[in-house]
Amino acid sequence: MSTSLLYHGFGVRGYRYVSTRYVAGGVVFVIERKPETYRCTACGSRNVWRQGVVVRPFRTVPLGSKRVELEARIPRLACQDCGLVRQAAVGFAEPRRSYSRSFARYVLELSRHMTIKDVARHLGVSWDMVKEIQKKSLQRRFGKPRLKHVKQIAIDEISTGKGHKYVTIVLDLESGVVLHVGQGKGGDALLAFWRRLRASGAKVQAVATDMSPAYIDAVTTHLPGATLVFDRFHVIKLYNEKLSDLRRELHRQLAETTHKDVLKGVRWLLLKRPENLDASRREPERLREALRLNKPLAIAYHLKEELNEIWEQDDQETAQALLLDWIVYAESSGIRMLKQFAKTLRLHAFGILAWYDYPISTGPLEGTNNKIKTMKRQAYGFRDPEFLRLKILGIHETTYALIG
């Protein structure tokens, strides 16, 4: 075997071919370091003496279906300049690894199309080796995302397992890159991100988030110059939850009458937009009948439709007037749920109306969260929190049909 084949086929430079063995259906190439390449690994001096040899096996890329190993004879070198005795640098493999760099690249290429388990079975290596190679690559490529040019971000949390386990995610809304994954939810999960953001010198203009007091406090404390934008989806979602509670409360209050039967099963009709009601199932008729027989529910439903219009005005001034009218009407309705929600809107009106300055939302982050959920289902969970963090940081380069 020529040294050119060692280099072009297996990425090995500075070694010469010695012999070949065939073991258990695999191929073992014995190679040794060329004397003219001896260098002290501490000071780089060429004034070294060979003092013994260490034989180490390395997995490398297969030949067809044949397992291939490189059995490297690595000299132990005594440096006459610095006095240290150390093994010569391997060159074609990372320190303290039993596989070559070319093998790691091959594993990463297979991992784009196969699960970790499938790659391990195909190559005849352990699951942990494949995972280690993936983890090392993810750490190198995505471990510390660049923050210098970040201008608009979104913040939200996602459940990662049973027992109320959450991670808080920060997304760059312009590039779609996940910038931070913090353990837990709330302000503490963002402390490391704020430190890196300050060190980067980034000038964040706007932040999209829900109306969580913890996120509001964190953003106003660490980004006092940024505009806080409350996400439309979360505002409507919160109102829909209150609307469902109101329907449930009214249903309990009604006696066993026809009116109670009418309210049964209309929860999803209340949450749908009017244009999405299915006429073939008589959904518009059922909804109209329920609203006709229950005035508080009708008021709350129609206010839901008006609430959606706040984000559909031509300018911020018109939206502000509509929002204030909505709040006043809800406060004077006499319905406890509406009065409570009106109080919430009054406290958070600045962030709702800020959408007209920066029309951003956590929608892209919700899409990323869906990809994370798909990844978790396909992997049947993650035992290593750091591996999960790195997978999330690199998820923007992955298609929806995730592998591994």
C-alpha angles and dihedrals in degrees: 000000000000126000087240090063090048089054101040096036102039106012093246117148129176095027134100130215117255109170148323131241131186113217128175094337093313137100126242119195114197112212135172136200117262110244092226090063096057112129134164107253091212105048102007093238120156091209095098137131126215114242107179135315134263117208115213129175121220128190113231138174114308127246102234103306093338119112110233128202130183112217102202122197101211116193123226106227130205111205115218092199104049098019097231125136114212142147116267115257112269096217100191096062138046117257115277093008127125096209135064127249090247089055090052090051090050091051091051091050091051090046090064089067106024139047122255090254093051093048091049092049093046094051097035095238133122124278089236093058092055091046091049091053091049092046093050091050093048091049092052095046104034108011093107113023115205113254104178097101099036113129108159126033140174126214128200140137131238132197113246100182149339121305096051095292112168141171125203115225130201116198130194102230094202099052101022091232120144105237102184141013113193127186113246127004133275133045098319092062089062100050095096090049093053090052093052091044092054091048091050094055092227118167105218111197103184140011125202117205143133124270094271109146090218093057093043091053092045094050096044091048100046101027104034092159096052124096113242113220119191111217116247093218093058093047092052091042091055091049091049090053090053090046091053090050090051092051090049092049093049090048091055092048095054119087122233094290139127088266090062092051090052092056092050113102098006096108095101091043090058091052096048123091111247092246090056097056113118110235092191089065093045090244096147091051093047092049093048091050092050092049093046092056097045119048099187090052091048092052092049092047095051091046088055090059091048090049090060090056092064090081094045102064127115096242143005095257093058091045091050092052091049092048093050091048089050092051094048092048092047092049091051095045094087090226110128095213092053093047091053093048092047088056090052092051093048090055093047101036092112092061094044093052091044086078087082090059094044113016094203133129142176089258094111088049090052087055090051090049089055090054090050091052090050090050091051093050093050092047093043089231134312125264093189112067092195092053089051090050092053093046089054092048089056098039094103089073092053127089121234091257092071126197127207 
